[in-house]
């Protein structure tokens, strides 16, 4: 098992892509690779096989396969009510921040109207039952 915490930190986009392509080669050899990468480029995002996405506060938003070019992941997030479609050519990592910001706003709004306990229940349902 290979653990990497922010292996692209401090690197320019070209160097980060080179590093992550090498990491992908290790994974293709049958090794399990677990890494954290914040806001990867589209090219790096497309190298991932599976993803665990956590929202602020530690809420699990997604855990599963990314799919080819992130399609499985994108299809999942597009099931969020009122989530806008991923624009052609846009980085899925940037797009998901926009979508999740909207979901977080809904949870905050429900919190203000209904109270903290109900908002937490609704937020958890929103994140896990799409």
N, C-alpha and C positions, 0 to 999 in steps of 0.2 A: 504494500500500500504506500502511496506517495501523497503526502500532504504538502500543499503549497498555500501560504498565506500572502496574498497580494504579490505574486511573482512579477507583475508588470509595473509595480509602483516605481515612479521616477524614470521610466523609460519613455522614449518617444514612440509614436504609433508604429513605426517600422520595426523598431527593436522589440516592442511588445508582441507584435505579430510573429516575429521570428521565434521568440521564447515560447509562445503558446503553440506554435506548430511543432516544436520539439516536444513539448509536453503531450500533445496529441499523438505523436509517434510512440511515446512511452505507453500511452493508453491502448494504442492499437496492437501493442505487443502482448496485451492481456493483463496488464497491471491496472489496478484500481487507482485512479487519480482523483483526489479531492482538492479543490482549490477555491479560493475566494477571489473574485475579480469585480471591482466596482465600476459600473458604466463601461463595459467593454465596447470596442468598436464593432461594427457589424460583422467584419471578417472574423474577429475573435469569437463573437457570440455564436457564429455559425459553426465553430469547431466543437462546441459542447454537445455531448450526447444526452445528458440528463441535467436537471437543475432543481435546486431547492431555492425558492425565492421567499424571503421573509420581508414582511412589511414592518414599518416602524412599530416598536413595541413587541417585536418577536412573533407576530402573527404569521402563520404559514399561509402564503398566498398560493403557492404552486409547488408540487413535488412530483416530478415525472419526466418523461422524455421531452426533449426539445423538438424533435422531428427535423426533417430536412429543411434547412434555412429557417429553423425555429417555427415551422408551420403548426406543429401540434401545440406548442406553448401559446402561440398567437391566437389560434382558434379557441383555446380555452379562455384566454383573457377577453376575447371579443364577445363572450357570452355574458359578460357583466352588463346589466341593463344600462343603456345609454353610452356604452363605451364606443368611441369612434374607431373605425377600421384603421388598420395599419396602412398608412400611405405608401404607395409604391416607392421603393428605394430607401425608405426610412429605416434607421437602425432600430430593431425590435427592443433593444435595451433602453433607448431614449423614449420610445413610444410607451413602453410599460410604465415608465415614471409618470407620464401624463395620465394614463388610465388609472393608476393606483392613487394618484393625488386626488382624482375625482372620487374614488371609492372612499378614501379617507375623509373627504369633506362630507360625504353622506353620513358616515358614522358619527362625525362630530355634530352634524345637524340633528341626528336622531338623539344623541346624547343631550343636547340642549333642550329638546322638546320632551323627551321621555324619561330622562335620568340615566345615570351612569350604568346601572346594572342591566337595564334593557338594551342600552346602546352596545354594551359588550357582547351580549347574546346576539344581537342583530349583526354586529361586525363580524363575529365568528361565523355566523351562518353565511354572510355574504362572501367571506373568504374561502369557505370550505364546500359550499353547495351551489356551484355555478353550473 
